[in-house]
Every structure is written in C-alpha cells, then in structure tokens.
Amino acid sequence: MNILVFAESQHGAIKKSGLEAVTYAARTASQHQGTVTCLVAGVDENVASGLGAYGAHKVLKMESHPDALGLSDALSEAIAATQARLVVLAYDALGRHLAPRLSARLGAALISGASGLPEIQGDTLRVRKSVFSGKAFATLECSTPIKILAFSPNTLAPEKKEGTAEVVSFSPATRNSRIRVIKTEEKQGEVALPDAEIVVSAGRGLKGPENWGIVEDLAHALNAATACSRPVADIGWRPHHEHVGQTGLTVRPNLYIAIGISGAIQHLAGVNQSKVIVVINKDPEAPFFKAADYGIVGDAFEVVPRITEAVKKLKAGA
Ligand SMILES: Cc1cc2nc3c(=O)[nH]c(=O)nc-3n(C[C@H](O)[C@H](O)[C@H](O)COP(=O)(O)OP(=O)(O)OC[C@H]3O[C@@H](n4cnc5c(N)ncnc54)[C@H](O)[C@@H]3O)c2cc1C
C-alpha cells in the first residue's frame, strides 16, 4: 500500500506533529508492506532527506508553505502522482482545515482524531478513536478507495532511526489563498505546549492567578512550557490553550511537573503518556501520586521556588 503523509514545517524545521505523522505512517507501512512518501514545504534538502530517519522512503519537497486550500491542491496532485491509497496527517490546527477539504474533494473517507494504528484488511481500514471526551473508545471502519487518517497529536512519539530519504522537487498547481494574512504576531521566548519536552503545570492548589509567578519562574529556568488543569482555565486564572486533559490538550513531554493538581482521571488522560511525572502536592493522599515517578509532599509555595533556585544554580555551574 502506498501511503502519503503530510509533515508540517515551521521556521524551516519539521514540527513535532509532522515527525509524529511520518512515524505513524512508517509504522502503518511496516505492518502492511507499504511505502511512505512524504509531502513537505518550506524546508531545505537536508531537513527533507532527514525524514528518512523517521521512515519516509521518498520526500516531495515544495518550496513555500501554502495554506489549507493550496495544500489540498498539492496533496491531491501528490496522491495522483504516487497512487497513494492512504493519506496520513496530524489532526492539529492545520489538519482540521486540511483533512475535511481533501476528503470532500476526493470523495475519500476521513477518520479524524484516530488514537491508534490502523488495521488494514483488503480494502477495509479499521482504527480506534476516543469519543465522548475520552469516556469511551469507538472503532471506525472505512473502505473508500482512498482513505484519510488524521490522528490525534501526541498519539505516539516520533521515532528516529538511521537513513535518509530520496528528495524530489514538487511544484503542484496550487490555488491562491482566499484569506489574506494582514499580520502575524508570534509570541517570543515561550515554548509551545504541544511540542514541549518539559511541561510545568499547575492546578487549583495555587489558590489564584497572582501566584503563577513561581510556576513561570520554574518553567523559564527549565526552558519548559506552562500548562494547567481545567478548572484553572475555566475560572480564567490561565488561558484555555494551556488546559491539558481529557477535554484539553494531550501532551507527551519527557518531563511533566504537576504542582497543586489533584490528579483526577480526566487530567491524567491528557498527561499520562509523559515519560517522567513529578508531582508536588501537600496532600500525601492526592491521587496524582499513584501516577507519579517522583513525588514531593509539601507546600508548593515553599517547594517550587527551592527547585527553581536549584535548577538555576545547576545551570550557572554547568
Ligand atoms: C467531563 C469532564 C471532563 C474533564 N476534563 C478535564 C480536563 O481535561 N483536565 C482537567 O484538568 N480536569 C478535567 N476535569 C476536571 C477534573 O475532574 C478535576 O476536577 C480537575 O482536574 C481538578 O483540578 P485541580 O487538580 O487543579 O483542582 P483540585 O481538585 O481542587 O485539586 C487541587 C490540589 O492542590 C493541592 N494543593 C492545595 N494547596 C496546595 C499547596 N499549597 N501546595 C501543594 N498542593 C496544594 C490539593 O491537595 C489538591 O490535590 C473534567 C471533569 C469532567 C467531569
């Protein structure tokens, strides 16, 4: 089976969700004797060929990064060129625009938010996704000739091995965007939560938004992103885009530090894939300790500044 995967880039590098997409496609291909062709835009030859280490056999490289309309044109042309029967992409902000456009245009079944690898038998593809805010799993099936799988970001970790991919320049006919971008403002000095290797997260135990300085200081010292529990975003202490859990973002960092968060199952649903979990809570019975690799029983207002100081000292001595 030929698989076409779209890997989004930013500032000349493939985004983490793009690397996940290539890994997802490569694992699917290895289970079903497939080949993986990757469409990228706005990266140089080295970055493109480097996708071979994540399992791409061939990379179609476009010069500039069009928006979802132009990308749907490019992907349609790439599907025709590669005879792809399965298209894989991340169900992130761009994927949410791109996948339905492509589905409508090609008459292809779209399964969005897939949370596992697909099983493919003959013309039928079957995959699991979580539904009703994570309360249940549904297994969906489709059998159109071309299928589109948009998986949930952080479903799996990007897997880097050895190898390079053949890179081919690709210049599809793309329509001009119907949206004119007037201005783009990018936040400086902040680590994007979905891509962060370290996340410092806090909950209602912090008592109020005025106390978030200790969380931000620790995040800054560790070059980490900040996150929060849902009630904290609901009451407006922190912005909603920081809310992690069943109804928020799913994160999969190397280190997740949870401060004053009880560890309700709905919170854990979005963070329990983290490699190492550190919990700081004054209640030794807090459920989060059961999911923690390291736990500190103590008052966040005493413990967190001491950790920040220790990190700063360590960095200064390094
Ligand atoms: C359908 C549904 C979906 C949901 N989705 C989500 C979701 O996506 N994400 C999410 O987070 N929640 C979600 N929730 C809410 C979830 O059930 C919990 O209510 C929520 O996670 C609790 O947030 P919290 O831990 O910040 O607050 P609390 O439960 O109030 O816990 C605060 C913790 O801080 C500790 N603490 C207090 N003071 C200190 C201190 N000085 N130092 C150290 N520790 C201290 C306490 O011991 C306590 O453990 C959902 C609920 C439902 C019903």
The ligand as an SDF file (V2000), in Angstrom:
LIG
                    3D

 53 58  0  0  0  0  0  0  0  0999 V2000
  -16.3160   15.5320   31.6770 C   0  0  0  0  0  0  0  0  0  0  0  0
  -15.1700   16.1080   32.4480 C   0  0  0  0  0  0  0  0  0  0  0  0
  -14.0340   16.4540   31.7700 C   0  0  0  0  0  0  0  0  0  0  0  0
  -12.9410   16.9990   32.4560 C   0  0  0  0  0  0  0  0  0  0  0  0
  -11.8030   17.3290   31.7690 N   0  0  0  0  0  0  0  0  0  0  0  0
  -10.7380   17.7650   32.4510 C   0  0  0  0  0  0  0  0  0  0  0  0
   -9.5060   18.0560   31.7690 C   0  0  0  0  0  0  0  0  0  0  0  0
   -9.3860   17.9290   30.5460 O   0  0  0  0  0  0  0  0  0  0  0  0
   -8.4510   18.4790   32.5070 N   0  0  0  0  0  0  0  0  0  0  0  0
   -8.5090   18.6520   33.8660 C   0  0  0  0  0  0  0  0  0  0  0  0
   -7.5020   19.0540   34.4600 O   0  0  0  0  0  0  0  0  0  0  0  0
   -9.6660   18.4040   34.5310 N   0  0  0  0  0  0  0  0  0  0  0  0
  -10.7670   17.9770   33.8530 C   0  0  0  0  0  0  0  0  0  0  0  0
  -11.9240   17.7400   34.5300 N   0  0  0  0  0  0  0  0  0  0  0  0
  -11.9870   18.1400   35.9570 C   0  0  0  0  0  0  0  0  0  0  0  0
  -11.3700   17.0930   36.8770 C   0  0  0  0  0  0  0  0  0  0  0  0
  -12.3290   16.1140   37.1970 O   0  0  0  0  0  0  0  0  0  0  0  0
  -10.8740   17.7450   38.1760 C   0  0  0  0  0  0  0  0  0  0  0  0
  -11.9570   18.3820   38.7910 O   0  0  0  0  0  0  0  0  0  0  0  0
   -9.7520   18.7460   37.9750 C   0  0  0  0  0  0  0  0  0  0  0  0
   -8.7020   18.1640   37.2310 O   0  0  0  0  0  0  0  0  0  0  0  0
   -9.2270   19.2120   39.3200 C   0  0  0  0  0  0  0  0  0  0  0  0
   -8.3520   20.2680   39.1180 O   0  0  0  0  0  0  0  0  0  0  0  0
   -7.2120   20.5820   40.1980 P   0  0  0  0  0  0  0  0  0  0  0  0
   -6.4590   19.3410   40.4590 O   0  0  0  0  0  0  0  0  0  0  0  0
   -6.4880   21.7780   39.7050 O   0  0  0  0  0  0  0  0  0  0  0  0
   -8.0410   21.0620   41.4640 O   0  0  0  0  0  0  0  0  0  0  0  0
   -8.3930   20.3300   42.8180 P   0  0  0  0  0  0  0  0  0  0  0  0
   -9.1160   19.0610   42.5750 O   0  0  0  0  0  0  0  0  0  0  0  0
   -9.0960   21.3510   43.6510 O   0  0  0  0  0  0  0  0  0  0  0  0
   -7.0140   19.9490   43.4590 O   0  0  0  0  0  0  0  0  0  0  0  0
   -6.0970   20.8790   43.9710 C   0  0  0  0  0  0  0  0  0  0  0  0
   -4.9270   20.1030   44.5270 C   0  0  0  0  0  0  0  0  0  0  0  0
   -3.9820   21.0340   45.0040 O   0  0  0  0  0  0  0  0  0  0  0  0
   -3.4550   20.5270   46.2290 C   0  0  0  0  0  0  0  0  0  0  0  0
   -2.9690   21.6910   46.9840 N   0  0  0  0  0  0  0  0  0  0  0  0
   -3.6930   22.6680   47.5940 C   0  0  0  0  0  0  0  0  0  0  0  0
   -2.8890   23.5940   48.1150 N   0  0  0  0  0  0  0  0  0  0  0  0
   -1.6180   23.2090   47.8570 C   0  0  0  0  0  0  0  0  0  0  0  0
   -0.3440   23.7680   48.1130 C   0  0  0  0  0  0  0  0  0  0  0  0
   -0.1960   24.9250   48.8020 N   0  0  0  0  0  0  0  0  0  0  0  0
    0.7550   23.0990   47.6890 N   0  0  0  0  0  0  0  0  0  0  0  0
    0.6670   21.9170   47.0080 C   0  0  0  0  0  0  0  0  0  0  0  0
   -0.5320   21.3650   46.7210 N   0  0  0  0  0  0  0  0  0  0  0  0
   -1.6600   22.0000   47.1150 C   0  0  0  0  0  0  0  0  0  0  0  0
   -4.6110   19.7990   46.9080 C   0  0  0  0  0  0  0  0  0  0  0  0
   -4.1370   18.8560   47.8290 O   0  0  0  0  0  0  0  0  0  0  0  0
   -5.2920   19.1880   45.6930 C   0  0  0  0  0  0  0  0  0  0  0  0
   -4.7800   17.8840   45.4560 O   0  0  0  0  0  0  0  0  0  0  0  0
  -13.0180   17.2080   33.8630 C   0  0  0  0  0  0  0  0  0  0  0  0
  -14.1930   16.8450   34.5350 C   0  0  0  0  0  0  0  0  0  0  0  0
  -15.2370   16.3010   33.8400 C   0  0  0  0  0  0  0  0  0  0  0  0
  -16.4840   15.9090   34.5980 C   0  0  0  0  0  0  0  0  0  0  0  0
  1  2  1  0
  2  3  1  0
  2 52  2  0
  3  4  2  0
  4  5  1  0
  4 50  1  0
  5  6  2  0
  6  7  1  0
  6 13  1  0
  7  8  2  0
  7  9  1  0
  9 10  1  0
 10 11  2  0
 10 12  1  0
 12 13  2  0
 13 14  1  0
 14 15  1  0
 14 50  1  0
 15 16  1  0
 16 17  1  0
 16 18  1  0
 18 19  1  0
 18 20  1  0
 20 21  1  0
 20 22  1  0
 22 23  1  0
 23 24  1  0
 24 25  2  0
 24 26  1  0
 24 27  1  0
 27 28  1  0
 28 29  2  0
 28 30  1  0
 28 31  1  0
 31 32  1  0
 32 33  1  0
 33 34  1  0
 33 48  1  0
 34 35  1  0
 35 36  1  0
 35 46  1  0
 36 37  1  0
 36 45  1  0
 37 38  2  0
 38 39  1  0
 39 40  1  0
 39 45  2  0
 40 41  1  0
 40 42  2  0
 42 43  1  0
 43 44  2  0
 44 45  1  0
 46 47  1  0
 46 48  1  0
 48 49  1  0
 50 51  2  0
 51 52  1  0
 52 53  1  0
M  END
$$$$
